[in-house]
Amino acid sequence: MPSEVVRTQVGIVGAGPAGLLLSHLLHLQGVESVVLERHDQAYVEQRLRAGVLEHGTAQTLREVGLGRRMDAQGMAHTGTELRFAGRGHRIDFTDLTGRGITVYGQQEVVKDLIAARLGAGGDVRFEIGDVTLAGLDSDRPRIAFVAGDARATLDCDFVVGADGFHGVSRGHVPDLVTYERDYPFAWLGILAEAPPSSPELIYARHTHGFALHSMRAPHLTRMYLQVGPDENLAAWPDDRVWAELHIRLADDAGFALTEGPLLDKGITPMRSYVATPMRHGRLFLAGDAAHIVPPTGAKGMNLAVADVRLLSRAFGGYYAAGRTDLLGAYSATALRRVWRSTHFSWWMTSMLHVAPDDPFGDQLARAQLEYLVSSRAMATSLAENYTGLPYPEGWSYR
């Protein structure tokens, strides 16, 4: 089999938001990178994922020249609704924090990133297989892989594992400490060809379980239902899904849910996972390769963006001025935000879901919700975390 040797400064495994954005941020600083992805381009651009961008995430995309389509097609939200006991309670993000969120699908962010990297002549390689890492403790780490009928080796200064929870990178961190919690429920998600029934997201807690009304576009609604962790999707025909959504999202004001053809349906398990450290030698982990949060707090992609902001600044400092302090501080700095977001996601999940056979927890959740909607201080805390805490580094790419 033919063999190819490629040289770059930063080798990135994974073409999700973390890997692609890191490559783009490095490009803006004159740092070379190669991105390797096991799936084909069409698959990567069509994967349905989260769609809530924190204030800082949206600002980052604008700052680095990737905000045009987001601002044209995304939906700016200044608040959200918590619905329980038949009543809705609006949390006004802008009033409480001066910030908001943008609803713009993760797959759309990925499309923008791929277009930007390929348009600038970036090296993004799809359909890569048999990836192995070596030399991570040396100053010349290597990534070996197969592309088509050829074997190849990527020689680089650093390796970034942005290859998701099931990727190969995390397994190369010795003495890894992991923290994990599995939740006793899952989310059944649908994408419906129907206009949203509300201008903002609705988080609903009902005796039947949690429901979320969200959106992806003016003609597309994304909604979720709490189901059992071992639920069979076949047990949820479209009629049953709509009936349960009507029940859980109902309120005393006569909320009307708009129905439409279902374009997608799937079940997602709920878990929290943090791996530490996020660095070993010349290997750095980012995004889902290092941490998973339940989607209730809308933190997954936003944490990935925060990771690569730190990493890109650290690499920029290394190549521009020989700095190693930012690289050395990466794991500890990133994990502070990871744990804050992990706590917030756990808190939102525990408060809004109905745990089986837990009447004590049910009463606690109800008390927490009632306090939240009656206390400006508590509502402000939710708004601060949901819209995204400020980035500490105060550093611009322009």
N, C-alpha and C positions, 0 to 999 in steps of 0.2 A: 504494500500500500504506500503511495507517495507520502512524503512528509514535508511540512512547511514550518519554518520558524519565523515568528512575528515578534517584533520588539515594540514595546510601548512603555509609558511611565506608570499608568494605573490600569490594571486588568480588573474588569467588573463582571461578575457572574450574575446574570439576571437582568432582563429588560422590562421590569415592572417600573412603577413610578420612582422608586428609590434609585435603581441603577441608571435609568435614563436621565433623571434629573441631575444626579451626580455627574454624569458624563457631560451634560450641558453646562453645569456650573464650572467644571474644570476647563472646558473649552473656552469659556469667557475669561479665564485667567491664563490662557496659553499653555495649559497642561494637557498632554495627550492621554487618550484612554481608548480601550477597546471593550465593547460590551458583547457578552456571549449569552445567547438565549436558546433554550432547548426547543421551544415551540416556534411555529412559523409566524410571520408578521400578522397575518389575518387573525389568527387565534388570539394573539396578544392584544390586538386592537379591539377585539369584540368581547373580551371577558367582562361580564357584568360584575361590578364591585360597588363600593360605597360611593356616595355622591355629595357629601357635605364637606366643604372646604372651610377650614378656620380662616379667620381674618388674616392671620399671618401667612398662611399657605397661599391665599389668593394674592396677597401683596407680594409675596416672593415671586409668583409666576409673572405678575406684571413687571416687577423690577428687572427680571431677566429676559424680557421680551416675549413672554408666552401668554400674555393676557388678552390678546385681541379677540380670539374666538370665545374665550371664557366670558368676557364682558359683553359680547354680542348675544350669546346663547344661554349663558348661565342665569340663574335666578337669585337675585340678592334678597336675603331675608333679614329682617331686623328683630325677629323674635320667634318664639315657638309656643305651642299650646300643650299644657298638661291637662289631661281629661280623666276624671275619676268621679265615682258616685254620681254619674249623670251630669256633671258640670265641667265646663271648660275654664281653664285659668291661663291667661296669656303671660308669658315671661318676656318682657320687653328688653331685648339685648341692648339696643342702642341707648335707651334711657338709663339702664343700669351700668353699662360699661363704655358706651361710646363706640362699640364695635358690633359687627354683624357677621353673618356667614354667607357663603355663596353655594348654591346647589348646582353642581356641574359634575357629571358622571366621571368616575375614575378612568373609564375607558376613553373618554374624550381628552382627559389630561394626557394619557398615554399616546393617543394619536398626535396631539400637538407636540409632544416631546420627540416622537419618532420623526415627524416631519422636520422639526428643527435640527435634529442631529444629522439626518440624511441630507437635508438641504445645505448644511455647512460642511459636507464631506466627511462626517463622522463615521467611524468604523463600528457598525452595529451588525452582528452576525447572528442570523436566526437558524433554527433547526440544527443546533449543535448537540452532540451526544458524547457520552463516555467522558465526562469532565473529571479530572483528578488534579489535586493541588499538591505542590511539593516545594521544598526549600523555603518554607515560611519563616524559619528562624535565621535565614541568611539575608544578604542584601540583594539577592537576585532570585526572588520566588518565581515559580513557573506554574502555568496552567496548561495541562495537556488536554486535548479534546479531539473529537472526530467531526469533520464537516464533509458531508457527502461520502465520497470514497477516499478521502485523504485524512491522514493524521496530521495534527498540527500542535505546535508548542508556542505558547505566548510567554515570552520573557518580559518581566516587568519589575518595577521598583516596589510596588505594593499591590495587594489583592484585596478587593472588596467583595464580600459575600452578600449580595442582595438577591439571593435566589430563593427566598421564601422559606416557609416553615419546613417544607419537605426537601430542601436543597442539600447539597453536599457540604457546604462551607462550614456550618456550625459544628459538624463532627470533627473538624480539625483543631478545635480549641480544647487543649488538655485541661483537666481539672475544672471542667465547666460545672457551674452550680446552676440548677434550674429550679424555678418556683412555678407551680401550676395549680390551677383550680378548674375542675370540670363542673358545669352547672347542670342542674337536673331538668333542663329543658333545651329546646332548639328553636330556631326560627324557620317558619315556612314563608318563603318570599315569593311574590308574584310581580311581574311587570305587565301592566294592562294598557292597552291602547284606549285610553280614556283621559279626558282632561282632569287635572287634580280637583278634588272636591273642596279643597281649602287652600288659601294663598300661602300657608305656612305648614310646617310639619306638625303633626299631632301625635303625641305620646299618650296612649290610653291604657289605664289599668282597670280591668274588669274582673268580675268573679270568674269568668271563663278563662282569663289569662290576658296577657299583654297584647296590644296591637299597635302598629305604627303606620300612619299615613304619611307618605313622602311622595316625591315626584322626581322625574328626570328631565322632563321637557314640558312645554305647554300642552302637549297632547299625550304624554306618557305619565302614568302613575305607578309608583313603586310602593308596595305595601307588604307588611309582615304580620304574621300571627305566631304567638307562642304555642308550641306543640311539645309533645314528649320527646326526649332525646333519641328514642328508638322508633320514632314515628315512620310509618310507611307512606310514601308519597301517593301511592295508588289508592290509599284510603281517603284522599282529598280531591275528589272531582271538582270541577270548576264551581258547580252550584253550591257545594258545601263550603268552599272557600268564601264565596261572596256572602252566603248566609251568615257565616261566623264574623266576617268583617262588619256587616251591618249591625250585628248584636254588640260587638265590642266597641265600636266607634260611635254608637248612638249616644245622644245627649238629650237633656230636657228641652233644648231649644229647637229640636226637630232637624238635626243634622241630616243632610241628604247625600248619600254616597253614590257617585257616578260609576256605573259599571261599563265594561268594554271587553273585547276579546283579550284573552291572556296570551302574551307573547313568550313568557318564560315562567317557569315554576320550579322551585327547588327547596331543599331543606339544608340548613346550615347549623352545625353544632355550636354550642356556646362554651368558650373556655378563656381563661386568662393564662398567659405563659410569659415568663421572663427568664432569659438566659444571661448569665454574667460570668466572666467579663465579656465585653463586646469586641475584644481585641486579643490577638495572640501573635507576637512577632510582627510580621509584615501583613498579617491578615486582619481586616476590620469587618465586622458584621453591621448590617443596616436593615431597617425595616423588619418585615416578618421573619427574617432569618434569626432575629434576636428576641422578638417579642410579638405576642398576639394579645389583642384585647377583644372582649365581646363588643359587638357593633353598637350597643345601646348608646354609648357616649360619642360615637362618630369620630374615633381617634386613630383608626388604623393607618390610613394613608397620611394623615397629618403628622403622626409620629415619624413615619418614613421620611417625610420632607424635613422635619426637624433634625433627624439623624444626618442626612446628607448635607444640610446647611453647615453643621458642625464639621463634618468630614471634609467638605470642599474648602472650607476656610483653613483647616489644618494642613491639607495638601498644598494649598496656595502659599501658606506661610513657609512650608518646607522648601518648595521650589523657588520662591522669590527671595528668601532670606536665610535659608538653612535652619529654620526653626524646627525644633522637635517637641517643644513643650505642649503645643496644641494637639499633636498626635498622641502624646503621652496622657493627656487629660481627657481624650475623647470618650472612653468608656464610662468613666465616672460622671462626666458632664452629661452625656446622653442619658444615662440611667436615672439621673435625678428627675428628668422630665418623663421618662418612661414610667417610673413608679407613681408620679403624680397622676398621670393619665390612666394608669392601671387602677389606681384607687377610685378615680372619678367614674371610670367605666363600671367597676364593681358596684359602686354606690348607686348609680343610675339603674343598673341591672337588678339589684336587690330590691330597690324601691318600687320598680314598675312591674316586675314579674310576680306571678303567684306560684310560690314553691309548693310542691305537693305535700300534703299532710303536715302543714306547718301553720296552725292557727295563730300561734304566738308571733311568728314572723309576719303574718298577714296584718295583725294589729299594729305592729311596729311600722310597717310600710305605710299604712293609712295615716298614722300619726305623723310620720315624716312628711308625707305629701301635704297634709293640712298645715303643718308648720311652714313648709316651703312657700306655699302660696299666700301665707299671711305675714311673712317676715321679709322685709326688703333686704335685710342683710343676708338671709339664706338664699333668696332669689338672686342676689348679686353674685354670691359664690357660684351658683350653678351657671349663671351667664358668663362669668369670668372663665370658668373651665371649659364650657361648651364652645365659646367663640375662640378660645385658644389663648394661653398665657403668652405674654410678650417674649420674644427671643432675647436672651441675655447679652448676646455678643455685640449688638449695635453696629453691625458691619454690613456694608453694601457692596453689591457686585458691579455697580456702575460708578 
